[in-house]
Amino acid sequence: MRRHKLRPPLISVRPSQAPGGRSSGYNIKMTLINKKVRNLGLFRPLSPVSHVVSPAPSLSAGLYGLAEEDLDQMFRLPTTTFIGGSEGSLPLREIVRRLEMAYCQHIGVEFMFINDVDQCRWIRQKFETPGVMQFTAPPPVHRFEEFLQRKWSSEKRFGLEGCESLIPALKTIIDESSLSGVESVIMGMPHRGRLNVLANVIRKELDQIFCQFDSKLEAGSGDVKYHLGTYNKRMNRVSDREVTMSLMANPSHLEAVDPVVQGKTKAEQFYCGDTEGQRVMSILIHGDAAFAGQGIVYETFHLSDLPSYTTHGTVHVVVNNQIGFTTDPRMARSSPYPTDVARVVNAPIFHVNADDPEAVMYVCKVAAEWRTAFHKDVVVDLVSYRRNGHNEIDEPMFTQPLMYKRIRKQRGVLEKFAEKVIGEGVVTTRAYEEEVARYDKICEEAYARSKDEKILHIKHWLDSPWPDFFTVDGQPKSLSCPSTGISEEELGHIGSVAASVPVEDFKIHGGLSRVLKGRANMVSQRVCDWALGEYMAIGSLLKEGIHVRLSGQDVERGTFSHRHHVLHDQNVDKRICIPMNFISPDQAPYTVCNSSLSEYGVLGFELGFAMASPNALVLWEAQFGDFHNTAQCIIDQFISSGQSKWVRQNGIVLLLPHGLEGMGPEHSSARTERFLQMCNDDPDVFPVSSCQERRAKSNVFITFLKKINVYTDISSAPSFSTHFRRLIPDDGDPEKVKRVVFCSGKIYYELIRERENRGLKEAVAVVRVEQLSPFPFDLVKAETDRYPTADLVWCQEEHKNQGYYDYVKPRIRTAIQPWPPASPARYAGRDPAAAPATGNKPTHLAELRRLLDAAFHLEAGQVE
């Protein structure tokens, strides 16, 4: 196993003046002590299993090359150290002893890389001051894991055995933060120890936890018990204040929940006006292998100090089992410690022996105080072990035989700590046994109650409830969609704002002046392009008091230089203007923010932000549609399946620029086929429920304009309506139309242009399917019924094995049954291909010509 190499900070120690005015001649630095004393074993690594700190050898002057009397030499202490307490001078022997006590026991501190002198001094004071680590109360006593093992010995539960100190660690962080004014704590963690945290930190009802082993689901697909989250508000006994705690549900994909937690934390801070993170905070629990190995950890850290993403400090707790499933650290990382990634943001790292609960609690107290003082991230590394295999039925001796021979002999932390406090007279044996019996009784009673629960109720496992969103005065809300239209006067006002610079003495770029002038002309002519249409849509929501947040790479200007929602003064550095925030005096705020060059982390963050409130529009835009594939984990594990697994509602909107224009394989396709495959409507069943009911049951809405994917094309002009139209019909004469071409997206504009050029306006109707999922069976049927003698074509610009064809083909068949066994709609589009698009312009144009020919080729005798 990789061994810890804990080093003390460099501290200069100047000698006091020797008798007679003669200097002792020594200028001792801690560099010397670090090198010489560490070679003696005084700066000991933490043992990978037992954590037993062996006695240090006695300080021998000969080993330093010093005489015995040199160790008794008095030295004046510098102002950079706190080891002297109230004393200004100490003998060298005592200096070394006190440094050993501060840095060479069960706590190791990494902070010398921090480039802030005040922060370094703050940390030194917390660990060097003599007597600073005095404890007044022992941590709580419980045997939750032992109870679960007795009742469900053959079930996987990913217990916490070997790092039980995580529970007092989290409690300490929450208690200290509550004392400092924190009212809400959002937590994310992997599966190991989750049930214990639910029971003893969040205080989830034990009978509801035990139900997870036996009861049936109320709705949805559900998930394994060690993935579930919950929400609870309770009184904190230390601060005597209410604290709301939310443990986020998460998938098996380790660390994927990190940015989601940060986004939800940021949202709660935003909605309650907590601009410094004093009321809402986040805690992230990690495993050592995942913390070092998963890139999303790095992406999340790099959001920590960005203005639109900071949560003003997160406490990270690493459950360092010193093993990842079956992989040793020497095979799992190239850095000395699993926590080294945190150094990139100057987060202090506190390593602590998890078999010393008092040291753990002290370190966590300091971590909470650090966040309160500096509003920056901090890491607590609980150096521990894993008593069982990866799960309770896994055999670890296959791969780590020597390690697990030692673990089998290792006494549990509770047993060792009980022996310590009883020996010190802190508690009596009887009091300890009574406390253990009391907790066991609580568990047994909850177990008995759980037997009466036959159904797992949704309300017990919501990590982000939306109170009163689905009901009015206790009654279910109507599922009908109200009109979204606004008056032309309001549109004109928003358009005029979009064409203005509502700040005095603000010099904009000359090219942008032409853009704003063009917007003003469009408003006066009652037309608009995509950028102006988006401006009006967002502006109308803001005017109604609905917060809008738009995030992503370069979204402020827009990848295609079309949006320009943030104006920059050409003469004053960092002076900006956001006209969207000048629409109305009582409007909701508009947040538009360029993100870091990350998809996985930023989309996860925005998903978490959207989770906090249903009364907001949260949009994430990919720079190009296919760039979402580096965030595929968030899409697969949270967006498409979160409602079914965890009954988690979310209104995140993905804006995915999509369109084949000869720009190459990487800048063309938003991979619509992948999203369509994740939709849960049945292709073979014509729905009898209303559109609104189907939307309520659907996991994803997919539109071309609940999670919504909007495939955008800035080259086309939007049309406006007072209602969203799932399908836009043509106005063809049923007596004259010989072909109905169904399509979706910007290919519509290519089709109507070609239809006009060919003089087929009366012979061909072009119908736009604006909402692909849930599929508009009823409207497709209505259109085909209008043209009973016409043949049907599905036209798309994507390749046949991509895009929409495989999704719409069976649904069109279902919509117009009865129909012959052959496909009811012929295909007009590009041939199957491995790449999404060509990068060769002539090839692109040739492909476009072929698909248009296929769309408009009418059988002999059909052309008049």
N, C-alpha and C positions, 0 to 999 in steps of 0.2 A: 504493500500500500504506500502511496505517496505520503511523506511525513511533513508535518507543518514545520516551517522555519520562521519562528516568530522572532522578530528583532526589535529591540527598544529604539526609541528615537535617539538622535545624536544630541547630547547635552554637554555643553562646555562646563567644566568645573575648574575654577581658578583656585590655586593654593592660597591659604592665609599667610600673612607675613610671619616668617620664622623668628624665634627669639633673637634679640640683638639686632634686629632690622635686616637680617639676611634672608633673602628669598630661598625657599626650599629647592628652587631650581626645577620644580615639576610644573608642567602645564598639561594637566591630564584632561583628555577629552573622552567622551563616552565612546568614541570610535575605538579606543584602546580596550575599554571594558567589553564592548560588543565583540571584538575579535578574540581577546584573550579569555574572557569569562565564558563566552559561548563554546570555546574549545574545551573548557572544563565540563561542559554539560549543564552549566547554570541556566542557560537559556534553552530550556528543554522543549522538544517537540511534544505535541499531544499524542498519546498512544492511540493507534487506530481502533482499538477495541476497548481496552480496560480503562483508559484515561487515568490510570493510577500514576500520579506524579511521584517519581522516585526521589528519595532524599538527596539534596544537593551535596556535593563534596564540600568539606570545610574550606573556607577561603585561605589558601596557603600563599604566603608572600613569595615563596620560591617559584611558584608556577607563573607569577607575573614578572619575574625578574626584579622583584622589589624585596627589600628587607622587611622583617616583621614589623619594625617600628614605623615603616612607611605607611602601613595600613592604619596606623593610629594617628597619622598626620591629619590635622584639621584643615579643611578647605572651605573657603567662602563660597556659598552657593550662588549661582547666577539667577537673575530674575526670570529666566526662561523655564525654570523648573519649580515644582510645588512640593518636592519630596521633603523639604525641611519643615513644612508647616509654619510654626511661629519662630523656628530657629533659623538663623542666618548662616551658621557654619556647622559642619558635621565632619567627623573623621571618615576617611576613605572607606573603612570597613563598613560603617553604617550607611554611607552613600550607596555602596553596592548592594547591601542588604535591602534597603528601601526600594531601589530600582528593581530588584528581584521580586519583591512583594507586589510591586505595581504591574510588572510586565512579564513575569516568569512563573506565574501560578496557573490558575485555571482560565485566565483571560488573556488573550493576545489582541493587541490593538494596531490596526493599520491606518495611519493618517498622515504620515510625513510627506506624502505626495500632494497633499492639499496645499494650494498656493495662497492661502489666506492665513495670516499670522494670528488674527484674533480667534479664528476657528480652531487652529492648532492649540493655542493656549487654553481655550475652553475645554478641549478634550483632555489635555494634560492635567488640568485641575481636577477633572472628574475621576482620574485614575491614579494620580500621584499623591494627592493630599493624604497624609497619614490618617488612618481610621475612617476613610471615606466610605468604605464598604461594610458598614455595620448594619445588621438586619434586626428588625424588631418583631416580625411576624413570619412564621413558616408558611410555605405555599400550601394550597389546599390539598387534601388527601382524597383520592378516589381510585377505584379499580374498575373503571368502565371497560377497558379492553379485556380484562380477565372475565368479566361477566359475559361479554359477547362470545368469548371463546368457549365458555361453559355451555351456553345455550345453542350456539350455532358453530360447532367445531369444524364442520366440513364446508362452511360457506366462505366465499371470498369477501373480505371486508376491508383489506388493506389497513390493518391496524397500526397503531403508533408505537408499539412495543420497541423499546430501545431509545426513543426520543420523547418520552412522556412529558419532559420538561417544556415541550411546545405549549401545553395548556397554560401553566403559570406565566409563560413568556407572553402569550397573547393577552392574557388577562392584565398583566402589568402594563403593557403598552396602552390598552384601552383605558385602564384606570387612570394612568398618568395623563393621558390625552384628555380625558373627561375633566379632570381637575383643571386643565388649562383652557377649557371652554368648548371642546369638541362635542358636538351633539349627534353626529352621524358618522358611522364607520362602514365603509364598503370594503369587503374582503374578497380575495380570490386565492384559490389554493388547488393543488392537485388532489388525487384521490386518497393518498396515504394520510390517515389521521382525520379524514373529513367527518366521519361519524362522531368521533370524539370531540371535535371542534363544535359540531352542531349541538351536541349534548351539553358540553361543559363551558363553552364560551358564548355561543349564541343563545344557549338555554332553550333549544328546541324541546318540545314535550317528548319525553322518552318513549311514551307509548306510540307516538307517531313515527319515531325512528324504528322501533321494533316492528311496526306494521310493515315496513319495507321488506322484511324477510319473508312474509307470508301472504299479505293481502293482495286483492285484485285491483286493477286500475279503474278509475272513474271515467277517464277519457284519454284520448291520445295514445301514442305508442309507449310513452313512459321512458325511463332510463334506469340504469343500475343505481342502486342506492348511494353509492359513493361518488356519483356525479351531481347529485341534486343540490339545489340551493334553497335558501329560505330567508325570511325577513322577520325581524322581531324588534319590538321596542320595550325596553325594560329599565328599571331603576338601577343605577350603578351605586353599589353600597359604599364605595370609597368616596365618591364625589357627592353622593346624594342628589344626583341629577339624572334625568332620563337620557338614555342613549339609544339611538336607532341603529341596529346592526343588520347588514345585508351580506350574506355569503352567496356569491354568484354561482349559479350552476355552470358547469363546464364539461367539455368532452374529454376523452382520453388523450387528446392531442396536448401534450404538456406545454405549459406556458401560454397557450393560445388565449387564455382568459385575461392575461395581464393588461393589454391595451383596452379591453372591454371594461374592466374595473376602473381604469383611469378615465375613460370617457364618461362613465356614469358619475364618477366623483366630480369631474369638471362640471357636468350638467347640474348636479345638485348645488355645487358652489355658485354657479351662474344664477340659478333660479332663486336662491336665497340671498343673493348679493354678497356672498362671502368672497371678497376679492383677494384675500390673503391666506385662505385655507385654515382659518381659525375655528370654523364650525364643522367643516366636513373634511374627512381624511380617508386615505386608503391604506390598507395593509395587504401586502402580497406575500404569500408563502410559496416557497420554491423547494424543489429537490436539487441536490448538488449536481447530478449529471445533467439535468435539464437546464439548470441555470447557466452552466458552462457551455452546453451544446446547442441550445435553441437560439437561432438568430433573432427571434421575436423579442427576446430579453433585451438585446442590444437596441433594437428599434424602439422599444418602450422607454428605455433609459434616455434615448435621444429626444424624446418628446418632453422630458421632465422640466426643461427650463425654457421651452418655447412659449411665447406670450399667449397664444390661443390654445395651448395644450397643457400647460403646467397645472399640476394639482397642488403646488406649493409644498412638496415633500411627501414621499412615500416611505413607510417603514417596510423594508424587505426582511423576511425571516427565512433563512435557508435551513431546511432539515437535512443536515449533511450526514447521510448514512454511509458515506465513503464507498459507495458502490452504486452502479446504475443497472438495475435488473440483474444481469450477470457480469457486467463489464467493470473491470478494475479502473480506478482513476488514471493509472498510467496509460491506459488505452483510450480513455474518454476525453482527455484534455491535454493541451500542451503547456498550460500555465501552471504555476505552483498551486494555486488555490482555485476552487470552483467559483469564487466570488470576484475574481480579478476583473471581470467585465464592468463592475461598478466603479472602477477607478477612472473610467472615461468621463464621468461626470463629477469627479472629486467627492464621491460619497465615502464617508468613513466606514470602515469595516471592523466589526467587533467579533472576533472568534471567541467562543466560550465552550468549555467542557459541559456538555449537556447532562452529565451525571452529577453536576453540582447545581442544584436548583437555585440556591441563593445567588451564586454568581450569574446564573441566567437571568434571574429577576433584576439584579442590579444593572446588568448590561442593557436590558430592555427598558429599564427606567431611564437610563442615559440616552438611549435611542429616541424615546418619546420626547425627552427634554430637548434633544438636538433638533428634532423637527419643529418643535414649538419655537425654539430660539432662532433658527436659521431658515426654516421653510425649505429645506433641501432633503434629498433622499439620504437614507442611511441603511446599512446592511448589518443584520445580526446573523452570524454563522454558528448554528448549533451543531457542534462537532459531536456526532453521536454514532449509533450503529443501528442495524436492522435485525431484530431478533429472529424473525422468520425469513422465508424467501421473499420473492417479489410479492407474493400473496401467501395466504395461510396454507394453501395446498401445494405450494411450489417447494422443490427441494434444492436448497442453495449449496449443499455439500458436493454436488456435481462439479461446480466450478470454483468454489472458494472453500476447500475442505479445512485448511488450517485456520482461516479466519473464523469459521463457524464452530470449530472445536473450542476456540477461546470464548466465543459468544455463548455457547451452551453452558460454560462455567461461570459466566458473568451474572452476578446478582442484579436484580432490577433496581432502578433508581429509587423507587418508593421504599423498598426494603432497606437499602443502604441509608437513605435519608432518615427514615424512621429510627433506625439504630443510632444515628448521629444525634438527633434532637432528644431522644430519650436518654442517651448517655450524658448529654449536656444538661439534663433536667429541664429543658424547655417544655416538654409535655411528659406525662406519665404513660406507662404502658397501657394502663386501663383506659385513659382518655383516647389514646391512639386506636385501640381496639374498638371502643365505642363509636368513634367516628367512621371507621371502616364498616362496622356493622350497620350504622345508620345509612350510609350510602348504598350498601348492598340491599337494604330493605326498600329503599326508594326504587331501585332498579327492579326488584322482584314485583313490587306493586304495579309498576308501569308495565311490566311484562304481562301480568295478569290482565290488565285493562286492554292491552293490545290484542288479546285473543278475541275480544268482543268487536273489534274493528274488522269488517270484512272488505271494505272498500277504501282505497287510498284517495282522499279528497284533494282536489286541485288546490283549494284555498290554503292548504297546509304547506305547500311547497312552491310558493311564489316568491322569487327573489326581488322582483320589482313590480309591486302591485300598482294598479291605476285606479285609485278609489273614485267611485261615482262616474267613471267613464262609460260603463256599459249599462248603467241604470239611471233613472230619474225618479226621485222619491220612492226608491225601492223597487220600481218596476223596470223591466227591460226596455232599453232605448229602441226606437224605431231604426230599422236598418236601411231605410230609404236615404238616398243621397240628395241633399238640398241643392237648389240652383247655385251654381258657382259664378254666374254672370254678374258683371258690374256695368254701370252706365258708361256710355261713350265719353261723357264729361270726365268721369274719373280716369278712364284710360288716357284721355288727352292730358290730364294733369300729371299722371305718372310719366307719360311720354315726355312731357316738357321738362320734368326733373331729370330724366335720363339724358336729355340734351343740354343740360346746364352744368355750371360750376357754382354751386350755392355757397361759396366762401369767397369773401372779398380778398383782393390783392393776391390771387392764386394764379400763378403762371403755368399753363399746361403746354404740352408739346404741340407743335404746329400740326403734325399729322393727326393728333387727337382732336384738334379744333375742327378738322374736316369731318371726322367721324361724328362729332356732336351735331354739326350742321346737317349732316345727312339724316340723323335721327329726327331733327326738327322738321326737315322736309317730309319725311315719311309720316310723321304725326299729322302734319297739315294736309297731306294727301290721303289720309285714312288707310295707309298700308303699313306693313312692318316686315322686318326680316326676323330670323330666329333670335338674334341677340335682343332686339327690342321687344319681341314677344315674351321672352324669358323675363326681361326687366318688368314688364307690365304684370306678369303672373306673380312674381315675387313681391312687387310693390303693392299689389292688391291685398295680399295676405298680411303684409306688415301693417297696412292701413286698418285692417280688421283686428289688429292686436295679436297676431300669431307670429311668434318668433321664428325666424328663418336663419339657418346656419348652413353655409356652403363651404366645403373644405375639399382640399385636394391639391395636386401639383399645379402651380401656376394658375389657379382659378381666378385670382384677382383680376388679372388682365385677360386670361383665357388663352389656352394653347394656340388658338388660331387668331389671336389678336382681335377678337370680336366682342369680348364682354366689357372690359374696362369699367369694372365696378369700383375700383380704387384708383383715384387720380393722384399723380405725384407732381408736386411743385418743382418746376425746372430750375428754380433759383435757391431753394431752401432744402437742405438735406433732411430726409425723413419726415417732411411735412406732407401729409396726405389729406385727401378729402374723399368721403364715401357718400355720394349724392343720395343713395338709397335711404340713408338715415335722415333725409330732409323732406320726406314726403308729407308728413303730418305731425303736428305737435304731440299728439297722443298715440303715435304709432308704436309698434313693438320694435325692439332693436334688431338690426341686421348684422349678422356676423359673417364676414367673408374672409377666409384666411388661407394663404398659401401654406401647404404642409411641407414637412421634410420629404425627401425623395424616398418615400416608403409607401407601399400599398397595404401590406399585411398589417402593420402596426396602426396606420392611420384609419383604414376601414374598420378595424376592430375598435378603435377609439370612438369613431363616429357612431358605430352600432351601440356602444355603451351610452353615448350621449343621448341617442334617440330613445333609449330604454327608460330614461328618467321621467319623461312626460309625453303623453299622447297629443298635447296641444302645441305642437311645434312641427316645423318642417325641417328635417335634417337631411342634407344631401351630400353625398360623396361623389366626386367626379374623377374618373380615371383620365389620365392625360390622353390616352387612346384606349378604346374599348377593350382591346386584348390585354392591356396591362393589369386587368383585374385578376389574371390567372396567378400572379404572385401573392394574391390574397385569397386564394381558393379555399384555404382552410376555414377562414371566417365565413365564406359563402356556404360551404358544405355543412359545417358543423354548427353554425349559429343561425344564419339567415334563413336557409331553406328548411331546416328541420327543428329549429328551436321551439316553435310553437307546439309541435307534436311531442317533442321529448320533454319539455319543461313547462309547457303552457305559458310560454313567454311571448307576450305581444311586443311588436316593434314596428315602427313606421319608417325605418331607414329607406332612403331613395338612392339608387345607384344611377348616376348619369354616365352612360357608356358611349362615347363617340363611335359611330359604326357606319361604314359605307365603303363599297368597293369602287375606288377611283383611280386605280393603277398606282397606288402608293406603296405597294409591296405587301408581303405576308404579315408584317408586324404592325401595320398601321391601318388595317382595313376592317377586321372582324372582331366584334365583341363576343364572339362564340355564343351566339344566341341559343344554339342547339343544346348547350350544356345546361343553361337555365331552364329551358323548356323540359328537359328530361327530369328535372327536379320538381316539376309541378305535380300536384296530387289530384288533378281532375281525371276522371275515367274516360278514355277515348271511345268506349263502346256503349256508353249509357247516355241517352238523351235526358238531360236533367229536367225534373219536374218542379224543382224549387225555383224561387225567384232569383234574379241576378244579384240582389243584395244579400240573400242568404248564401248563395254560392261564394260570393266575395268573402263573407265572414268565415267560411270554412276553408277557403283557399290559403295555401301557405305562401304563395308569391303572386303578385300581379305583374304581368309583363305587358308593357304598352310601347308604342312608338311615339310618342309625343316627344300599409301592412307590409312588406318590403316591396318596393316597386323598382323595376329595372326600366329605365327610359333610354331607349337607343336613340341618340341624338344625331342630327345631321344639320350643320349650320348653313349648308348651302341652299336649303329649302325654306320656303316661306310658310309659317304656321297659319292655320285658320282658327277663328275664334267661335266659341259657342257658349251658351249659358249653361250647358250640361256637358259632361264628358260623354263622347259618343264612342261606344264600343266598336261600331262598324259604321263607315260612311258610305252610303249607297251612291250609285250613279243615277242620273236622271234620264236614262235611255228609254226609248219606246219599246215596250215588251213585244210589240208586233214586228219590230224591225231588227231587234238585237239577235244576233246569231251566236254570239259567244260572250260569256261572262268571265272576265279575268279577275280572280281574287289575288290580292297582293298585300304587302305590309311594308311600310317604310318608304325611303326616297325613290325606290324603283317606280313608284307611282308617277312621279314627274317625268321620268324617261318614257313611260308607257303612254301617257296622254300626249306628249310631244310627238312620239312616233305615230300614234293613232291619227293625229291631226295631219302629219306629213303624208300618210297613206290614204287619207280621205275615208277613214273607217269610223267616223264619229257615231254614225247611226247603227253600224253593224256590231260594234264591240262596246260592251259596258265594262268599266274598270271599277272594281269595288275594293275599298280599303278596309282591312281588318286592323283596327287601331288597338284593340286589346286582345292579345293572344291567349293569355291565361288569366282567369278562367275563360275557356273558349266560348265565344258567343254563338252557341248552337242555334238558339232561337232566331237570331238575326240572319245567320247564314241560310237557314231554312226559308225565311221570309224572302230573301233575295232570289234564291233558286226557284221558289214558287212564282215569283214575278215573271221569270223568263223560262217557262216550261219547255220550250222547244230549243233553247240554246244549249250548246255544249259548254263544259266548264274547264277552266285552266287555272292552275296555281302557278303564278310567276314570281320568281325571286332572283336577285342578283347573286346570291350566295351559291356555292357549289351544292350539288344534289345531296351529298352526304352531310351537309352542314346547313345552317340556317333553319328554316321553319318547316320544310316539306315533310319530313318524317313525323312531325308533330301534328300538322294540320290534316294530312291525308286521311287517317282513320276517323278523325273528328268530322270532316266534311262528309264522309260516307255515312256516319251515324246521323248527321244532321238531316240528310235528304233521303233516308230510307223510306220505302223500299227502293232498292237500286240493284242493277245486275252485279254479279260477283266482281267484275272488273272494277278497277279504280274509277270512281266517279269524276275525278278531276285529273286532267292530264298535266304533266309537268313541263314547264318552260323555264329553263335556267341553265346554269353552268353544269358541266359534267362533274362527276365525283373527282375529288382531288385530295391529296394529303395536306397540302398547304392551303391556308385560307384564301390566298389571292396571289396573282402574279405581280412581279415588280417591273415588268416590261410593258411599256405603254402601248405599242402596237398589238401585243397579245391581248391586253386588256380590252382594247377597242374591238378586236375581232370577236372575243368572247361575248361582249355586249351586243354586237350585231347579231350573232347567232341566237342569243336568247330572245331578242326582240322579234327576229324572224319566226321563232317557234311560237311566240305568244300571239302573233297576228296571222299566222298561216291558216287560212280558212280552206276547208275542203272544197273541191270542185263543185260548182253549182250553188254554193252559198253566197258568192259575191254577186251582187246585182249587176 
